[in-house]
Amino acid sequence: MAWKNLTQTSLADAFIHEHDAITELDELNQLIDWKSIERQLITINNSPIGERAWPPLMMFKILLLQSFYNLSDPA
C-alpha cells in the first residue's frame, strides 16, 4: 500500500499560534490511544492505481474534528 508522506511541515504549520482549541486538542491527543485505532483502520485498502491515499488514521481524525466543531466538508 502506498500512503502519502506527511513528515514534511507545511507553510500552514509556520503560522500556528497558541489557542485554547489547540490546547484542548493536544490534551485529547494524549488521552486517546491512536496506535490501537490505527491498527483497526490500517486494514482499509487503497487502490494501487492513481494517486497515493491519505493515511486512514488522518482521515479518521478529520472526521472527529468535523464532528467536534460541527464542520461541513467545504468548511
C-alpha positions as CSV (number, residue, x, y, z in Angstrom):
1,M,0.0,0.0,0.0
2,A,1.2,3.5,-0.7
3,W,0.3,6.2,1.8
4,K,1.2,9.9,1.4
5,N,4.4,11.1,3.2
6,L,3.3,13.6,5.9
7,T,6.6,14.2,7.6
8,Q,7.4,17.5,5.9
9,T,6.0,20.6,7.6
10,S,3.8,22.9,5.6
11,L,3.5,26.7,5.3
12,A,0.4,26.5,7.5
13,D,2.5,24.9,10.3
14,A,4.6,28.1,10.5
15,F,1.5,30.2,11.2
16,I,0.1,28.1,14.1
17,H,-0.1,30.1,17.3
18,E,-1.4,29.2,20.8
19,H,-5.1,29.0,21.0
20,D,-7.5,27.3,23.5
21,A,-8.7,24.9,20.8
22,I,-5.2,23.7,20.1
23,T,-4.5,23.2,23.8
24,E,-7.8,21.2,24.1
25,L,-6.9,19.1,21.1
26,D,-3.4,18.4,22.5
27,E,-4.9,17.2,25.7
28,L,-7.3,15.0,23.8
29,N,-4.4,13.7,21.7
30,Q,-2.7,12.5,24.9
31,L,-5.8,10.7,26.1
32,I,-6.5,8.6,23.1
33,D,-4.5,5.5,22.2
34,W,-4.1,6.3,18.5
35,K,-2.0,3.2,17.8
36,S,-4.9,1.0,18.8
37,I,-7.2,2.9,16.4
38,E,-4.6,2.8,13.7
39,R,-4.3,-1.0,13.9
40,Q,-8.1,-1.2,13.3
41,L,-8.0,1.2,10.4
42,I,-4.9,0.0,8.6
43,T,-6.8,-2.9,7.1
44,I,-8.6,-0.3,4.8
45,N,-7.0,-0.9,1.4
46,N,-6.4,1.8,-1.1
47,S,-6.2,1.3,-4.8
48,P,-2.8,0.6,-6.4
49,I,-4.0,2.7,-9.3
50,G,-3.9,6.5,-9.1
51,E,-2.6,9.0,-6.6
52,R,-1.4,7.8,-3.2
53,A,-4.1,7.8,-0.5
54,W,-4.2,9.8,2.7
55,P,-3.4,7.6,5.8
56,P,-6.7,6.2,7.3
57,L,-5.8,7.5,10.8
58,M,-5.5,11.0,9.4
59,M,-8.9,10.7,7.7
60,F,-10.4,9.4,10.9
61,K,-9.0,12.4,12.9
62,I,-10.5,14.7,10.2
63,L,-13.9,13.1,10.8
64,L,-13.6,13.6,14.5
65,L,-12.7,17.3,14.0
66,Q,-15.8,17.7,11.7
67,S,-17.9,16.2,14.4
68,F,-16.4,18.2,17.3
69,Y,-16.6,21.5,15.6
70,N,-19.8,20.9,13.5
71,L,-17.9,21.4,10.2
72,S,-19.2,20.5,6.8
73,D,-16.9,19.1,4.1
74,P,-16.4,22.6,2.4
75,A,-15.7,24.2,5.8
